[in-house]
């Protein structure tokens, strides 16, 4: 899969590990939230980046302050109708103050991309049905927004009030 980060296609250096997989000494890895919480110290002692893969049912809040030690957090879309990953991304950015990479993975659709950037997603594993051109064009779908989000964009109400 293509990885889009900072509006460019870049190499995907992360490997997703299953909970039963051995933890390699080198290389960037994604582990489940459960595995991270159970083996936090050993994972963080590695000399390579560690990320957590959040399934739709996994809130990021149990990660607590450990989230700031992670290189990346992947928010997974099990299907295009499950929007919990939007919530997890926004919680990571606004409530938890996470500054690292928040990556959208799984089965999201083109129409989600602009909204995902608004809630704090800054990297996208593009599913097979999306191209870089789809990603680029989706960012220009909306010229104004109604709601505040993690991106700090002025809302229509702010503009009307001259803020």
C-alpha positions as CSV (number, residue, x, y, z in Angstrom):
1,X,0.0,0.0,0.0
2,X,1.1,3.5,-0.7
3,X,1.7,5.7,2.3
4,X,0.9,9.4,2.0
5,X,2.5,11.7,4.6
6,X,3.0,15.4,4.4
7,X,1.1,15.3,1.0
8,X,3.8,13.0,-0.5
9,X,4.1,9.3,-1.2
10,X,6.8,7.9,1.2
11,X,8.1,4.5,2.1
12,X,6.1,2.6,4.7
13,X,8.8,1.7,7.3
14,X,6.4,0.1,9.7
15,X,5.5,-3.6,10.0
16,X,2.4,-4.7,11.8
17,X,2.9,-7.5,14.2
18,X,0.3,-10.0,15.3
19,X,0.2,-10.5,19.1
20,X,1.8,-13.9,18.7
21,X,4.7,-12.7,16.5
22,X,8.1,-12.4,18.0
23,X,9.3,-8.8,18.6
24,X,12.2,-8.1,16.3
25,X,15.2,-6.1,17.6
26,X,15.3,-3.8,14.7
27,X,12.7,-2.1,12.4
28,X,9.7,0.0,13.0
29,X,6.7,-2.0,14.3
30,X,3.0,-1.6,15.0
31,X,1.7,-3.7,17.9
32,X,-1.9,-3.9,19.3
33,X,-2.8,-1.7,22.2
34,X,-3.2,-4.8,24.3
35,X,0.3,-6.0,23.5
36,X,1.8,-2.5,24.1
37,X,0.2,-2.2,27.5
38,X,1.3,-5.7,28.5
39,X,4.9,-5.3,27.2
40,X,5.4,-1.5,27.4
41,X,8.8,-1.5,29.0
42,X,10.3,-4.1,26.6
43,X,8.8,-2.4,23.6
44,X,10.0,1.1,24.5
45,X,13.5,-0.3,25.3
46,X,13.9,-1.2,21.7
47,X,16.3,1.0,19.6
48,X,13.6,1.3,16.8
49,X,10.3,3.1,16.5
50,X,7.2,1.5,18.1
51,X,3.7,2.4,17.1
52,X,0.3,1.2,18.4
53,X,-2.4,-0.1,16.0
54,X,-5.9,0.8,17.4
55,X,-8.8,-1.3,16.3
56,X,-12.2,0.4,16.2
57,X,-13.0,-1.0,19.7
58,X,-9.7,0.2,21.2
59,X,-9.9,3.7,22.8
60,X,-6.4,5.4,22.9
61,X,-7.1,6.6,26.5
62,X,-5.7,3.5,28.2
63,X,-2.3,4.4,26.7
64,X,-2.2,7.4,28.9
65,X,1.1,9.4,28.9
66,X,2.8,6.5,27.3
67,X,1.3,7.7,24.0
68,X,3.9,10.4,23.8
69,X,6.7,7.8,23.7
70,X,5.2,6.2,20.5
71,X,6.4,7.1,17.0
72,X,2.9,6.5,15.5
73,X,-0.6,5.5,16.2
74,X,-2.6,3.8,13.5
75,X,-6.4,4.2,13.7
76,X,-8.1,1.3,11.8
77,X,-11.3,1.4,9.8
78,X,-12.8,-2.1,9.8
79,X,-15.3,-0.8,7.2
80,X,-16.4,2.6,5.7
81,X,-19.4,2.8,8.0
82,X,-17.5,2.5,11.3
83,X,-16.4,6.0,12.3
84,X,-14.8,5.3,15.7
85,X,-11.3,6.0,14.2
86,X,-12.3,9.6,13.7
87,X,-13.0,9.9,17.4
88,X,-9.7,8.2,18.3
89,X,-7.7,10.5,16.1
90,X,-9.4,13.6,17.6
91,X,-8.9,12.3,21.2
92,X,-5.3,11.7,20.5
93,X,-4.7,15.2,19.2
94,X,-7.0,17.3,21.4
95,X,-7.5,15.5,24.7
96,X,-4.2,13.7,24.9
97,X,-2.0,16.2,23.1
98,X,-0.3,13.6,21.0
99,X,2.2,15.2,18.5
100,X,3.4,12.0,16.7
101,X,2.1,10.4,13.5
102,X,-1.6,9.5,13.4
103,X,-2.1,7.1,10.5
104,X,-5.4,6.1,8.9
105,X,-5.4,2.4,7.9
106,X,-8.1,0.0,6.7
107,X,-11.2,0.5,4.8
108,X,-11.9,4.2,4.6
109,X,-13.2,5.9,1.5
110,X,-12.2,9.0,-0.4
111,X,-14.9,11.1,1.2
112,X,-13.3,10.5,4.6
113,X,-9.9,12.0,3.8
114,X,-10.7,15.7,4.3
115,X,-12.5,14.9,7.5
116,X,-9.6,12.7,8.8
117,X,-7.1,15.5,8.3
118,X,-9.4,17.8,10.2
119,X,-9.4,15.5,13.3
120,X,-5.6,15.1,13.2
121,X,-4.7,12.3,10.9
122,X,-1.5,13.2,9.1
123,X,-0.6,9.9,7.3
124,X,-2.7,7.6,5.2
125,X,-2.1,4.0,4.1
126,X,-4.1,4.3,0.9
127,X,-6.4,1.4,0.3
128,X,-6.2,-0.2,-3.2
129,X,-9.3,1.7,-4.4
130,X,-7.7,5.1,-3.6
131,X,-4.9,6.9,-5.5
132,X,-2.7,9.8,-4.6
133,X,-4.8,11.9,-7.0
134,X,-8.0,10.9,-5.0
135,X,-6.2,12.0,-1.8
136,X,-5.1,15.3,-3.3
137,X,-8.5,16.2,-4.7
138,X,-10.4,15.2,-1.6
139,X,-8.5,17.8,0.4
140,X,-10.2,20.5,-1.6
141,X,-13.8,19.3,-1.3
142,X,-14.8,21.9,1.2
143,X,-13.7,25.6,1.2
144,X,-15.4,26.4,4.6
145,X,-16.2,24.3,7.7
146,X,-19.0,24.5,10.3
147,X,-17.4,22.7,13.2
148,X,-14.2,23.2,15.2
149,X,-11.7,20.4,14.9
150,X,-8.1,19.5,15.7
151,X,-6.8,21.4,12.7
152,X,-7.8,24.8,14.1
153,X,-9.5,25.9,10.9
154,X,-11.8,28.9,11.3
155,X,-15.5,28.0,11.1
156,X,-18.1,29.8,9.1
157,X,-19.4,31.3,12.3
158,X,-15.9,32.6,13.2
159,X,-15.6,34.2,9.7
160,X,-19.1,35.8,10.0
161,X,-18.1,37.3,13.3
162,X,-14.8,38.6,12.0
163,X,-12.7,36.4,14.3
